[in-house]
Amino acid sequence: MARKSKTIGRGQQTQEINQVNRGMKDTVPQSRDAKKMKSVNVLQGIIPLELPKKPTSITASCSSVGSAIWEDMVEEEQGNDVGKGKAETLLSSTPILWSKIVSHNSENEGFEGSKPSPTVKITEEDVKDEIDFWSTCVICYVLGSNPPQIVMDGFFKRIWKGKGVNKVAQVNKGVFLVRFQSKEERDKVVEESVIMFDRKPVVIRPWKADNDVTKEKADKVSIWIRLVGLDVKYWGKNALTKIVGLVGNPLRADKATTNRERMTYAKLLVEIPLNQEYPTCIMFENENGNIVEQRVEYEWKPVLCTKCKNFGHENSECRRKENGEA
């Protein structure tokens, strides 16, 4: 009986093995089934990778696995809503160059209107508005110095307070345009006494349309002189013009001298060359044929450094000398 039971047990094991083999046959495709299908990979659920027919330089240098990863990255950057066909077009298309976008050869690009001309002509009508706007201004600069805009803006508005200054503009290094509300106010400023900035004279001249807005090489300067103790009989216009002519070119007398309100000295504005000596005493022949010595005082004297040719300091204080020795 025992032997029979062993035989029966072996038969059951054989039957179970056969059943397992049948199940595997049902799930695993056999070689005979492959003949009826495209490939074993399709049967097993493996989708073949489709690559562009003409890979770009990036895909050509990568393996097939790397190409698939790159394609996935491109699809993700496009929002995962671009199909394989669009992704292939993106990879294989030629990039658009910026030079093509801004090309001047295209008739549809550029500004509308007439084509640029190699030459243009500016008419008086084109500049009339600007000439009218700046016609009430003066050109100012400091001899021997180039102060900044913010400093000179406050300086001009302070010394010409109440004169109608409405704009201070820097037009060149150290050169400024000061605009007034009227030509009358501008003319008063030009005729007033000499202005000093940091012990340096300020050159003031009316602006004209053909003016050069650069610092001119000054060879003359206007200064006020005093003829101390001048006899009252020489206070007339003709006598004063002759006497002051011994110092420089007489421009005008101040109000007190003209009205004979202050008789201790006569004050006159004189234009003097910069390269001459400033005499402290002059002599003239009077109506009786006698020689009269007249004392001269200067309200200021422009100090010129002969080393750097700038005003405002003497030779011993010249920085150029110090830098050269250093």
Backbone bond lengths (Angstrom), bond angles and torsions (degrees), N, CA, C in turn:
res aa  C-N    CA-C-N  psi(-1)  N-CA   C-N-CA  omega(-1)  CA-C   N-CA-C  phi
1 M - - - 1.452 - - 1.534 109.50 -
2 A 1.358 115.27 -36.86 1.463 119.37 -178.37 1.515 111.83 -62.69
3 R 1.313 118.17 -42.94 1.472 122.08 179.79 1.505 111.26 -63.18
4 K 1.310 116.69 -37.07 1.460 119.95 -179.03 1.516 111.51 -65.05
5 S 1.344 114.70 -37.91 1.469 118.10 179.99 1.526 111.24 -67.28
6 K 1.337 118.53 -37.19 1.471 120.89 176.76 1.499 111.20 -63.07
7 T 1.342 115.30 -37.95 1.471 118.88 179.99 1.502 110.79 -66.99
8 I 1.345 112.53 -40.77 1.480 116.44 178.61 1.529 110.16 -63.58
9 G 1.367 118.04 -41.42 1.492 121.08 179.54 1.503 112.97 -61.81
10 R 1.351 115.49 -40.62 1.474 118.19 178.68 1.514 111.15 -66.35
11 G 1.313 115.73 -34.65 1.468 118.64 179.03 1.513 111.91 -65.31
12 Q 1.328 115.60 -38.67 1.474 118.52 178.58 1.520 110.89 -66.30
13 Q 1.376 117.24 -40.40 1.473 119.08 179.02 1.510 111.39 -63.23
14 T 1.337 115.52 -39.33 1.460 119.20 179.14 1.512 110.97 -64.48
15 Q 1.330 114.90 -39.30 1.464 119.25 179.49 1.529 111.37 -64.90
16 E 1.343 117.66 -39.08 1.467 121.12 179.76 1.533 111.20 -67.28
17 I 1.353 116.01 -39.89 1.473 119.47 178.72 1.510 110.54 -63.00
18 N 1.331 115.52 -40.10 1.467 118.88 179.64 1.518 111.35 -63.60
19 Q 1.354 115.45 -39.44 1.470 119.03 178.87 1.535 111.22 -63.73
20 V 1.339 117.59 -41.61 1.481 121.06 177.32 1.515 111.19 -62.08
21 N 1.317 117.24 -41.64 1.468 120.47 179.41 1.509 111.35 -63.87
22 R 1.350 115.54 -38.29 1.465 118.03 177.57 1.534 110.97 -62.63
23 G 1.382 115.12 -40.11 1.484 118.32 179.00 1.515 112.06 -63.33
24 M 1.296 117.29 -40.43 1.454 120.71 177.90 1.508 111.64 -65.25
25 K 1.341 115.11 -35.86 1.456 118.31 177.47 1.509 111.31 -64.41
26 D 1.350 114.60 -34.22 1.473 117.99 -179.88 1.530 112.02 -72.43
27 T 1.348 118.24 -32.98 1.473 121.87 -175.95 1.512 113.06 -92.79
28 V 1.316 119.35 -39.10 1.464 122.64 -178.49 1.504 109.26 -93.79
29 P 1.317 117.94 122.90 1.471 119.98 -179.45 1.522 110.50 -67.48
30 Q 1.282 115.29 143.91 1.458 122.69 177.91 1.514 110.09 -95.97
31 S 1.298 115.36 167.42 1.461 120.15 -178.08 1.512 112.06 -63.97
32 R 1.322 116.66 -29.94 1.463 118.36 179.56 1.525 112.22 -70.70
33 D 1.358 113.54 -29.24 1.466 116.72 177.86 1.538 111.47 -73.84
34 A 1.311 117.44 -27.13 1.457 120.79 -179.04 1.507 112.09 -63.93
35 K 1.301 118.95 -24.00 1.443 122.15 180.00 1.513 111.40 -67.86
36 K 1.333 116.64 -26.74 1.456 120.57 -177.13 1.539 111.72 -90.20
37 M 1.288 118.27 -6.58 1.469 121.64 -176.70 1.525 110.13 -120.52
38 K 1.408 113.44 170.68 1.472 118.06 -177.02 1.508 111.53 -68.06
39 S 1.350 117.08 -46.78 1.459 120.43 -178.25 1.508 108.68 -161.52
40 V 1.306 114.25 162.19 1.461 119.58 177.58 1.523 110.09 -67.91
41 N 1.360 117.95 -32.73 1.468 121.15 -179.95 1.519 111.54 -62.37
42 V 1.321 116.73 -39.59 1.470 119.52 178.19 1.508 110.41 -65.52
43 L 1.355 116.45 -41.27 1.449 120.74 179.24 1.516 111.36 -62.92
44 Q 1.344 116.39 -34.53 1.457 120.17 -179.09 1.528 113.00 -85.30
45 G 1.323 118.52 0.58 1.464 121.32 177.02 1.517 114.58 90.31
46 I 1.340 119.39 13.32 1.468 122.67 -179.78 1.525 108.46 -92.24
47 I 1.374 115.69 119.39 1.469 120.55 -177.99 1.522 108.76 -87.62
48 P 1.286 119.36 125.97 1.470 121.25 -179.39 1.527 111.27 -65.86
49 L 1.335 117.22 143.68 1.470 123.75 179.92 1.518 108.87 -84.57
50 E 1.349 115.00 125.36 1.459 120.34 178.92 1.519 108.96 -100.62
51 L 1.308 118.41 117.83 1.457 124.28 -179.68 1.521 109.71 -104.08
52 P 1.373 116.20 155.56 1.469 118.03 176.20 1.517 110.77 -60.38
53 K 1.342 114.40 144.64 1.460 119.13 -179.42 1.521 111.49 -64.03
54 K 1.382 115.79 -35.41 1.468 120.27 179.92 1.508 107.97 -119.99
55 P 1.289 118.93 88.39 1.471 120.96 -177.48 1.516 111.01 -66.18
56 T 1.346 114.48 148.87 1.470 120.49 176.74 1.517 109.11 -76.28
57 S 1.366 113.92 179.85 1.465 119.14 -178.52 1.515 111.43 -63.36
58 I 1.344 116.13 -27.80 1.468 118.63 -179.70 1.520 109.98 -72.87
59 T 1.359 117.49 -47.41 1.464 120.18 -177.63 1.509 111.66 -72.17
60 A 1.346 116.15 -28.26 1.455 117.73 -178.17 1.513 111.60 -68.72
61 S 1.308 117.93 -27.52 1.458 121.25 -177.75 1.514 112.98 -90.81
62 C 1.307 117.82 -0.04 1.466 121.64 -178.60 1.515 109.38 -111.24
63 S 1.283 115.41 162.72 1.460 121.22 175.55 1.515 109.35 -76.81
64 S 1.339 116.50 176.19 1.461 120.87 180.00 1.518 110.90 -64.04
65 V 1.331 117.07 -35.10 1.465 120.02 178.81 1.513 110.29 -68.78
66 G 1.357 116.13 -42.86 1.458 120.45 178.54 1.514 111.42 -62.90
67 S 1.335 117.97 -36.86 1.459 121.12 179.08 1.507 110.38 -63.92
68 A 1.332 116.45 -40.60 1.462 119.19 179.62 1.515 110.96 -64.36
69 I 1.344 117.55 -39.42 1.470 120.95 178.92 1.518 110.02 -65.27
70 W 1.338 117.15 -43.31 1.469 120.63 179.77 1.525 110.60 -61.90
71 E 1.330 115.91 -40.45 1.466 118.59 179.93 1.518 111.02 -65.17
72 D 1.327 115.19 -39.16 1.475 118.44 177.57 1.512 111.00 -63.13
73 M 1.350 117.77 -39.64 1.465 121.24 179.82 1.517 110.84 -63.52
74 V 1.340 116.31 -40.89 1.454 119.38 179.40 1.513 110.75 -64.47
75 E 1.321 116.20 -41.14 1.462 119.44 179.76 1.508 111.15 -65.56
76 E 1.346 117.88 -37.20 1.466 120.56 178.49 1.516 111.16 -66.60
77 E 1.358 117.69 -37.91 1.452 120.39 179.92 1.518 111.04 -68.85
78 Q 1.294 117.98 -25.74 1.453 121.40 178.36 1.524 112.29 -84.60
79 G 1.343 116.98 8.97 1.446 120.36 175.85 1.511 113.77 87.65
80 N 1.392 116.20 15.21 1.464 120.64 178.22 1.522 112.23 58.42
81 D 1.336 117.60 20.57 1.460 119.62 179.12 1.520 111.71 -120.05
82 V 1.325 117.29 14.18 1.452 121.16 178.80 1.524 108.41 -105.48
83 G 1.272 117.48 132.77 1.458 121.58 -179.22 1.509 111.94 -75.11
84 K 1.334 114.97 174.84 1.457 119.66 -178.81 1.517 111.35 -62.11
85 G 1.318 115.46 -36.07 1.460 118.54 -178.54 1.502 111.87 -63.90
86 K 1.367 117.24 -42.61 1.463 121.42 179.62 1.516 110.83 -68.70
87 A 1.332 117.22 -37.27 1.466 120.41 179.16 1.515 110.54 -64.80
88 E 1.345 116.49 -39.41 1.446 119.86 178.44 1.534 110.79 -65.03
89 T 1.323 115.77 -38.68 1.468 119.26 178.67 1.521 111.29 -65.25
90 L 1.363 115.82 -37.84 1.468 120.62 178.93 1.511 111.72 -63.67
91 L 1.321 117.79 -39.07 1.460 122.17 -177.91 1.520 111.85 -76.33
92 S 1.325 115.97 -36.30 1.457 118.85 -172.98 1.518 113.54 -94.16
93 S 1.363 118.29 -11.11 1.464 120.37 -176.82 1.521 110.87 -74.15
94 T 1.316 115.98 151.35 1.462 121.53 178.91 1.515 109.90 -78.77
95 P 1.376 121.19 132.82 1.462 122.14 -178.80 1.523 111.82 -66.82
96 I 1.343 115.67 145.54 1.463 121.40 179.02 1.517 108.96 -82.59
97 L 1.315 118.00 123.51 1.456 122.58 -178.18 1.520 110.25 -83.29
98 W 1.370 115.41 146.56 1.467 120.69 178.68 1.532 110.57 -63.00
99 S 1.347 116.67 -33.09 1.460 119.59 179.96 1.516 111.71 -63.20
100 K 1.360 115.99 -28.55 1.458 119.21 177.15 1.519 111.22 -71.82
101 I 1.340 114.84 -34.36 1.475 118.64 -177.71 1.518 110.78 -69.49
102 V 1.344 117.35 -42.49 1.466 121.56 -176.21 1.519 112.27 -97.42
103 S 1.304 117.36 17.20 1.452 120.60 -177.75 1.525 110.64 -60.38
104 H 1.325 115.76 138.15 1.456 120.76 179.31 1.528 111.68 -87.63
105 N 1.331 116.46 -2.38 1.458 119.15 -177.70 1.514 112.67 -81.22
106 S 1.320 116.21 -20.80 1.450 119.48 -177.69 1.516 110.10 -76.25
107 E 1.306 116.63 135.46 1.460 121.24 179.75 1.519 111.79 -75.94
108 N 1.322 118.19 -19.13 1.453 121.70 -177.03 1.513 113.15 -90.87
109 E 1.330 118.16 -0.26 1.448 121.50 -176.78 1.522 110.41 -110.10
110 G 1.353 115.13 160.22 1.453 120.70 178.87 1.511 111.76 97.11
111 F 1.348 115.42 -176.80 1.451 121.86 -177.85 1.523 109.69 -82.46
112 E 1.305 113.80 148.01 1.451 118.91 176.13 1.516 109.33 -78.46
113 G 1.291 117.09 152.93 1.454 120.75 179.14 1.514 111.01 121.57
114 S 1.307 115.80 -165.66 1.449 120.90 -176.78 1.522 111.11 -73.00
115 K 1.298 115.35 152.06 1.460 120.56 178.56 1.524 109.72 -72.65
116 P 1.362 116.72 148.07 1.469 118.87 -178.44 1.519 111.93 -62.43
117 S 1.313 114.00 141.53 1.451 120.14 179.54 1.524 109.62 -103.13
118 P 1.317 117.95 145.82 1.475 119.27 -179.14 1.518 112.90 -66.26
119 T 1.322 118.62 -23.34 1.459 122.21 178.65 1.508 110.19 -134.99
120 V 1.339 115.65 148.92 1.464 120.96 175.68 1.513 108.33 -133.04
121 K 1.304 116.44 159.30 1.451 121.93 177.78 1.510 108.93 -123.35
122 I 1.335 115.61 124.01 1.451 122.00 176.35 1.524 108.45 -90.10
123 T 1.304 116.85 126.29 1.456 121.92 -178.82 1.527 110.17 -97.10
124 E 1.323 115.92 169.03 1.459 121.05 177.35 1.521 111.28 -62.39
125 E 1.308 115.95 -32.04 1.467 119.77 178.76 1.526 111.30 -66.05
126 D 1.340 116.62 -30.70 1.463 120.84 -179.67 1.522 112.13 -68.76
127 V 1.315 118.27 -30.42 1.467 121.41 -174.90 1.522 112.85 -109.42
128 K 1.313 117.73 1.41 1.463 121.34 -175.02 1.525 112.02 -59.95
129 D 1.319 117.67 -44.70 1.469 120.87 -176.79 1.523 111.67 -62.90
130 E 1.338 117.33 -42.08 1.455 120.18 -179.22 1.527 111.25 -71.01
131 I 1.317 117.45 -37.28 1.466 120.08 177.67 1.527 110.18 -63.36
132 D 1.316 116.23 -42.37 1.463 119.94 177.97 1.532 111.24 -63.93
133 F 1.334 116.51 -37.80 1.462 119.88 -177.88 1.525 111.46 -65.90
134 W 1.348 117.35 -42.67 1.467 121.23 -175.99 1.524 112.99 -93.40
135 S 1.306 119.05 6.36 1.467 121.37 -176.50 1.528 112.74 -68.44
136 T 1.324 117.97 -15.53 1.470 121.10 -179.26 1.528 112.28 -104.56
137 C 1.313 117.77 23.89 1.467 119.38 -175.92 1.522 111.32 -115.20
138 V 1.317 114.96 167.91 1.459 122.49 176.32 1.526 108.64 -124.25
139 I 1.326 115.43 154.17 1.461 122.02 174.22 1.522 107.69 -97.62
140 C 1.321 116.25 130.21 1.466 121.04 -177.44 1.523 110.30 -131.77
141 Y 1.320 116.18 142.92 1.460 121.31 169.68 1.519 108.72 -156.19
142 V 1.313 115.33 155.27 1.458 122.09 -177.47 1.526 108.65 -96.92
143 L 1.310 116.04 127.58 1.464 119.30 177.63 1.525 110.30 -67.77
144 G 1.321 115.62 124.91 1.453 120.86 176.27 1.505 115.02 79.13
145 S 1.334 118.38 16.37 1.460 119.99 -179.91 1.517 109.63 -155.29
146 N 1.345 115.77 153.64 1.465 122.28 177.34 1.530 109.90 -130.40
147 P 1.330 117.04 70.54 1.470 119.31 -178.88 1.518 111.27 -66.95
148 P 1.345 117.50 153.22 1.465 120.82 -178.14 1.525 112.51 -73.68
149 Q 1.320 114.81 167.55 1.469 122.54 -177.92 1.519 112.57 -59.04
150 I 1.326 118.10 -45.99 1.454 120.86 -175.21 1.531 111.48 -64.08
151 V 1.326 117.08 -33.05 1.466 120.65 179.68 1.526 110.63 -72.38
152 M 1.316 116.80 -47.04 1.463 120.41 -177.37 1.518 112.01 -71.07
153 D 1.309 117.80 -29.82 1.467 120.71 176.78 1.527 110.05 -59.12
154 G 1.330 115.80 -49.53 1.460 119.52 178.18 1.517 112.70 -67.93
155 F 1.346 116.83 -34.35 1.468 121.02 -178.95 1.528 110.94 -64.67
156 F 1.333 117.18 -50.09 1.463 120.70 -177.90 1.532 111.74 -65.15
157 K 1.318 116.87 -40.94 1.465 119.17 -179.77 1.525 111.59 -69.04
158 R 1.322 117.44 -24.15 1.463 120.18 178.88 1.526 111.43 -80.49
159 I 1.338 117.39 -48.07 1.469 119.28 -176.94 1.531 111.79 -74.64
160 W 1.319 117.43 -23.72 1.462 120.62 178.98 1.524 111.31 -112.03
161 K 1.300 115.69 33.40 1.456 120.65 177.87 1.525 109.48 -62.32
162 G 1.311 116.48 131.10 1.461 121.02 -178.38 1.515 113.76 85.17
163 K 1.341 117.75 1.99 1.461 121.63 179.82 1.524 112.86 -95.64
164 G 1.310 116.24 1.74 1.466 118.77 177.32 1.508 114.71 84.17
165 V 1.341 118.37 29.77 1.475 121.13 176.57 1.530 108.70 -72.18
166 N 1.314 117.10 123.08 1.469 120.00 179.11 1.521 113.84 -121.94
167 K 1.345 117.74 -2.64 1.471 118.86 177.03 1.516 110.17 -162.85
168 V 1.348 115.09 136.12 1.465 122.50 172.85 1.524 106.85 -126.10
169 A 1.320 116.98 118.47 1.463 121.42 -176.05 1.521 109.86 -128.38
170 Q 1.332 115.70 134.57 1.466 120.65 175.94 1.520 108.97 -88.67
171 V 1.334 116.58 124.55 1.456 121.38 -176.59 1.527 112.52 -111.35
172 N 1.319 116.62 -10.61 1.460 121.01 177.22 1.516 107.06 -163.07
173 K 1.310 116.67 176.36 1.456 119.80 -179.40 1.519 110.04 -63.95
174 G 1.332 115.90 112.20 1.447 121.36 178.73 1.510 115.07 76.92
175 V 1.346 118.78 4.19 1.465 122.81 -178.09 1.530 108.75 -113.52
176 F 1.344 115.67 132.80 1.466 120.84 -174.10 1.526 110.48 -131.14
177 L 1.325 114.53 147.19 1.458 122.27 170.04 1.518 107.69 -105.50
178 V 1.333 115.95 126.03 1.465 121.34 177.80 1.520 106.94 -114.74
179 R 1.320 115.04 116.97 1.473 120.16 -176.22 1.526 110.54 -99.92
180 F 1.343 115.27 137.01 1.455 122.27 178.35 1.528 109.31 -111.92
181 Q 1.307 115.32 164.98 1.455 119.95 -177.63 1.518 113.03 -73.11
182 S 1.324 116.78 -22.16 1.460 119.91 -178.75 1.524 109.87 -148.78
183 K 1.319 115.78 160.70 1.456 120.58 177.07 1.520 111.27 -69.43
184 E 1.326 116.85 -29.31 1.464 120.22 178.17 1.528 110.68 -62.48
185 E 1.326 116.75 -45.03 1.467 120.37 177.66 1.522 111.04 -63.60
186 R 1.323 116.19 -39.58 1.469 119.81 178.77 1.522 111.03 -62.84
187 D 1.324 117.18 -44.21 1.462 120.64 -178.56 1.532 111.58 -64.48
188 K 1.321 116.64 -35.24 1.462 119.35 178.03 1.523 111.03 -64.13
189 V 1.321 115.98 -39.64 1.467 120.39 179.80 1.524 110.37 -65.04
190 V 1.340 116.59 -41.85 1.462 120.12 -179.06 1.518 110.79 -64.34
191 E 1.315 117.67 -35.58 1.462 121.71 -176.61 1.525 113.07 -83.51
192 E 1.318 117.47 -10.91 1.461 119.19 -177.77 1.528 111.78 -73.90
193 S 1.340 113.82 179.28 1.464 119.33 -176.62 1.525 111.29 -66.01
194 V 1.318 113.84 165.81 1.464 121.57 -178.94 1.521 109.83 -65.03
195 I 1.333 115.74 140.06 1.459 121.99 -179.66 1.520 108.63 -103.45
196 M 1.312 115.51 137.96 1.458 121.56 178.99 1.524 109.41 -115.28
197 F 1.318 115.85 140.57 1.460 122.07 174.41 1.528 107.29 -128.94
198 D 1.324 116.17 114.98 1.463 121.75 -179.58 1.542 110.95 53.55
199 R 1.332 115.02 45.64 1.465 123.08 -179.98 1.528 113.27 63.56
200 K 1.327 116.20 21.87 1.464 121.31 177.58 1.527 108.38 -123.07
201 P 1.321 117.90 141.77 1.469 120.24 -178.84 1.524 111.86 -72.26
202 V 1.329 115.06 144.64 1.459 122.25 175.79 1.521 108.21 -102.64
203 V 1.308 116.44 119.86 1.464 121.73 178.79 1.525 107.97 -81.07
204 I 1.325 116.17 128.19 1.461 122.01 -178.10 1.521 108.22 -128.87
205 R 1.303 116.76 127.42 1.457 120.71 176.61 1.529 109.49 -147.89
206 P 1.325 117.91 146.09 1.464 120.84 -179.81 1.529 111.49 -62.06
207 W 1.321 115.72 143.14 1.468 119.86 178.54 1.513 110.37 -80.52
208 K 1.321 115.43 138.45 1.461 121.83 174.00 1.526 108.23 -128.98
209 A 1.321 115.55 157.33 1.470 120.20 -174.21 1.515 112.59 -61.40
210 D 1.325 117.41 -28.98 1.471 120.72 -178.04 1.522 112.31 -99.27
211 N 1.339 118.16 13.35 1.467 121.12 179.05 1.520 111.58 -71.38
212 D 1.319 115.80 147.39 1.459 122.20 171.55 1.524 107.94 -90.48
213 V 1.332 116.56 121.86 1.469 120.03 -175.09 1.526 111.07 -87.95
214 T 1.302 116.52 42.99 1.459 122.29 173.41 1.525 108.11 -120.60
215 K 1.309 115.02 163.99 1.457 118.69 178.41 1.522 109.77 -69.55
216 E 1.304 114.09 122.85 1.452 118.04 175.24 1.528 109.87 -78.30
217 K 1.301 114.89 150.09 1.462 118.96 176.44 1.524 107.73 -73.19
218 A 1.321 115.29 100.85 1.463 120.42 -174.57 1.522 110.33 -70.53
219 D 1.318 115.32 130.03 1.459 120.18 174.07 1.519 111.35 -119.44
220 K 1.360 115.66 -8.12 1.450 120.88 177.03 1.523 109.14 -136.61
221 V 1.310 114.93 156.75 1.448 120.79 179.75 1.522 108.63 -145.99
222 S 1.325 116.00 146.27 1.466 121.09 179.94 1.525 109.76 -97.50
223 I 1.301 116.55 128.17 1.462 121.00 -179.86 1.533 109.27 -135.92
224 W 1.315 114.71 156.58 1.457 120.89 176.73 1.524 109.40 -92.73
225 I 1.318 115.27 133.45 1.467 120.49 176.83 1.529 109.14 -121.10
226 R 1.316 115.24 157.90 1.470 121.54 177.67 1.527 109.15 -122.31
227 L 1.310 115.45 129.61 1.464 121.42 173.19 1.525 106.82 -98.13
228 V 1.317 114.27 94.50 1.476 120.90 -172.55 1.528 110.07 -75.95
229 G 1.348 115.20 131.59 1.465 120.81 176.43 1.504 113.96 70.33
230 L 1.314 119.17 22.11 1.460 121.42 -179.91 1.530 109.67 -66.14
231 D 1.330 114.78 132.17 1.466 120.38 179.14 1.535 109.49 -59.27
232 V 1.343 115.15 139.36 1.460 120.52 -174.04 1.526 112.60 -61.88
233 K 1.316 117.49 -23.59 1.463 118.66 -178.05 1.525 112.33 -74.80
234 Y 1.336 116.44 -8.53 1.465 120.13 178.31 1.546 112.33 -104.16
235 W 1.336 116.22 15.62 1.458 119.53 -178.18 1.527 112.93 -87.39
236 G 1.257 117.24 2.04 1.458 119.96 176.84 1.531 111.96 -72.15
237 K 1.324 115.49 162.39 1.469 120.50 -175.48 1.519 111.56 -61.38
238 N 1.329 117.53 -44.84 1.462 120.10 -176.33 1.526 111.27 -66.82
239 A 1.332 116.61 -43.40 1.472 120.13 -177.99 1.519 110.76 -67.91
240 L 1.318 116.57 -43.33 1.475 119.92 179.87 1.530 111.12 -63.15
241 T 1.316 117.53 -39.51 1.464 121.00 -179.46 1.526 110.41 -61.58
242 K 1.336 117.07 -42.42 1.465 120.21 -179.91 1.521 111.61 -68.89
243 I 1.316 117.78 -42.65 1.466 120.72 -177.05 1.525 110.89 -68.33
244 V 1.347 116.96 -46.44 1.470 120.79 -178.93 1.525 110.57 -67.30
245 G 1.335 117.70 -25.34 1.457 120.69 178.45 1.511 112.86 -61.94
246 L 1.342 117.71 -17.78 1.465 120.76 176.36 1.525 111.99 -72.86
247 V 1.344 117.34 -17.23 1.469 122.13 179.90 1.523 110.74 -99.78
248 G 1.330 115.14 -44.91 1.456 119.78 -177.73 1.515 109.90 -173.34
249 N 1.329 115.15 -162.86 1.463 120.40 -179.32 1.530 109.22 -86.12
250 P 1.362 118.32 112.07 1.464 119.57 -177.97 1.522 111.41 -69.43
251 L 1.346 115.11 133.33 1.458 120.62 179.72 1.525 111.92 -104.30
252 R 1.342 116.86 -51.52 1.451 119.90 178.55 1.519 109.19 -169.18
253 A 1.335 115.34 164.91 1.463 122.49 175.53 1.514 109.33 -104.22
254 D 1.321 116.82 155.78 1.459 118.61 178.42 1.529 110.11 -75.63
255 K 1.329 114.73 171.31 1.461 120.75 -174.71 1.530 111.85 -62.55
256 A 1.338 117.73 -40.32 1.466 120.83 -178.29 1.516 111.67 -65.19
257 T 1.323 116.89 -34.84 1.462 119.99 178.25 1.526 110.74 -72.20
258 T 1.318 116.46 -43.17 1.464 120.00 -179.40 1.525 111.40 -63.65
259 N 1.328 117.29 -40.16 1.471 121.59 -178.74 1.533 112.73 -88.77
260 R 1.343 117.11 0.83 1.466 122.35 179.22 1.537 110.57 56.82
261 E 1.314 115.58 45.26 1.463 120.88 -178.37 1.531 111.80 -93.89
262 R 1.288 118.34 -25.10 1.463 122.97 -180.00 1.523 106.80 -130.60
263 M 1.297 116.14 109.94 1.455 120.33 -170.40 1.529 113.40 -101.80
264 T 1.329 118.06 5.18 1.476 119.74 179.56 1.523 111.95 -75.14
265 Y 1.298 117.13 -28.67 1.469 120.69 175.95 1.532 108.59 -157.34
266 A 1.301 115.04 153.08 1.466 122.06 174.70 1.529 107.99 -98.97
267 K 1.332 115.60 131.40 1.467 120.79 -177.04 1.521 109.29 -113.53
268 L 1.344 114.66 126.64 1.464 119.96 -177.23 1.532 110.32 -138.60
269 L 1.319 114.48 149.60 1.471 121.47 176.22 1.515 108.32 -93.13
270 V 1.345 115.51 124.95 1.453 121.14 -174.60 1.534 109.41 -127.62
271 E 1.315 114.81 139.32 1.472 120.51 175.38 1.521 108.32 -94.80
272 I 1.347 115.22 122.83 1.465 120.23 -172.93 1.527 109.74 -125.76
273 P 1.313 118.48 136.24 1.469 120.32 173.13 1.521 110.56 -62.43
274 L 1.315 116.20 145.22 1.458 120.41 -175.94 1.524 112.89 -75.77
275 N 1.299 117.04 -21.64 1.468 119.51 -174.45 1.519 112.91 -96.24
276 Q 1.315 118.03 19.63 1.450 120.16 -179.87 1.525 111.16 -113.95
277 E 1.307 115.81 166.03 1.457 121.38 175.95 1.528 109.53 -78.28
278 Y 1.324 115.09 154.19 1.460 120.24 179.20 1.529 107.41 -105.57
279 P 1.323 117.17 99.58 1.469 119.79 -175.96 1.529 111.18 -68.42
280 T 1.283 115.78 139.75 1.465 121.94 176.57 1.523 111.69 -96.65
281 C 1.320 116.29 -7.34 1.464 120.77 178.32 1.534 109.17 -148.26
282 I 1.318 116.10 133.30 1.457 121.94 178.03 1.530 108.52 -125.49
283 M 1.335 115.73 158.96 1.466 120.40 -179.04 1.525 109.85 -130.50
284 F 1.311 115.99 141.98 1.451 120.85 177.82 1.537 108.93 -143.29
285 E 1.299 116.26 159.27 1.458 121.62 179.10 1.519 109.26 -94.04
286 N 1.292 116.94 127.75 1.458 120.52 -178.09 1.528 111.45 -85.03
287 E 1.316 114.52 -177.23 1.457 120.85 -175.72 1.527 113.02 -64.76
288 N 1.326 118.01 -18.31 1.456 123.03 179.23 1.517 112.78 -96.15
289 G 1.317 117.18 1.60 1.455 120.72 179.80 1.509 112.98 86.16
290 N 1.312 118.33 10.34 1.462 122.01 179.10 1.532 110.73 -93.53
291 I 1.319 115.87 149.57 1.472 121.41 178.25 1.533 108.59 -86.71
292 V 1.313 114.81 127.04 1.469 121.81 -179.90 1.527 108.79 -113.10
293 E 1.320 115.56 127.99 1.470 120.68 174.81 1.532 108.96 -94.22
294 Q 1.323 114.76 130.41 1.465 119.93 -177.62 1.536 109.69 -122.85
295 R 1.337 115.78 127.74 1.467 120.90 179.32 1.533 110.04 -79.62
296 V 1.331 115.56 140.44 1.471 122.10 -178.98 1.518 109.16 -123.64
297 E 1.331 116.00 132.72 1.470 122.02 174.77 1.531 108.93 -121.08
298 Y 1.330 114.49 148.88 1.465 120.65 -179.04 1.530 109.11 -115.89
299 E 1.323 115.69 132.95 1.458 118.31 177.70 1.523 110.94 -68.45
300 W 1.282 116.96 -27.92 1.459 122.14 172.28 1.513 109.02 -162.55
301 K 1.312 115.72 156.20 1.450 121.87 177.28 1.525 109.02 -127.74
302 P 1.306 117.77 127.43 1.469 119.39 176.85 1.517 110.66 -70.99
303 V 1.320 115.79 118.60 1.460 121.38 179.98 1.526 108.33 -89.24
304 L 1.311 116.51 120.00 1.464 122.02 -178.27 1.518 110.25 -107.31
305 C 1.336 115.32 126.73 1.458 120.65 174.99 1.520 108.52 -83.09
306 T 1.305 116.90 121.72 1.459 120.76 -177.72 1.526 113.19 -76.39
307 K 1.317 116.76 -11.47 1.475 120.22 -179.73 1.532 111.53 -83.48
308 C 1.354 116.94 -49.01 1.467 120.48 -178.37 1.524 113.04 -105.20
309 K 1.357 116.61 -3.81 1.467 123.09 177.95 1.525 112.43 61.95
310 N 1.306 117.08 30.91 1.459 122.20 176.98 1.516 110.11 -116.19
311 F 1.327 114.88 156.08 1.453 120.29 179.63 1.525 110.36 -92.69
312 G 1.326 114.36 160.35 1.456 119.27 172.80 1.507 115.16 108.92
313 H 1.316 118.66 -11.07 1.462 120.47 178.58 1.525 109.51 -153.43
314 E 1.324 115.13 157.95 1.459 121.05 179.51 1.528 110.35 -90.00
315 N 1.313 115.67 173.03 1.461 120.12 -177.89 1.527 112.28 -59.44
316 S 1.331 116.35 -38.02 1.465 119.92 -178.20 1.524 112.50 -68.00
317 E 1.354 117.92 -18.34 1.457 121.94 -178.99 1.520 112.80 -104.43
318 C 1.311 116.63 7.53 1.462 120.47 -175.18 1.525 110.48 -70.03
319 R 1.322 116.88 127.40 1.465 121.96 178.97 1.524 111.58 -72.07
320 R 1.310 116.23 -29.27 1.464 118.71 179.51 1.518 110.49 -62.92
321 K 1.314 116.38 -36.98 1.470 120.37 177.71 1.515 110.71 -65.10
322 E 1.332 115.26 -43.44 1.463 119.19 -179.82 1.513 110.96 -64.12
323 N 1.340 117.65 -43.71 1.461 120.67 179.65 1.516 111.82 -64.79
324 G 1.359 116.20 -35.65 1.454 119.25 179.53 1.516 111.40 -68.05
325 E 1.321 117.29 -39.71 1.450 119.96 179.15 1.516 111.60 -71.32
326 A 1.381 116.00 -31.46 1.458 118.61 179.13 1.509 109.62 -70.48
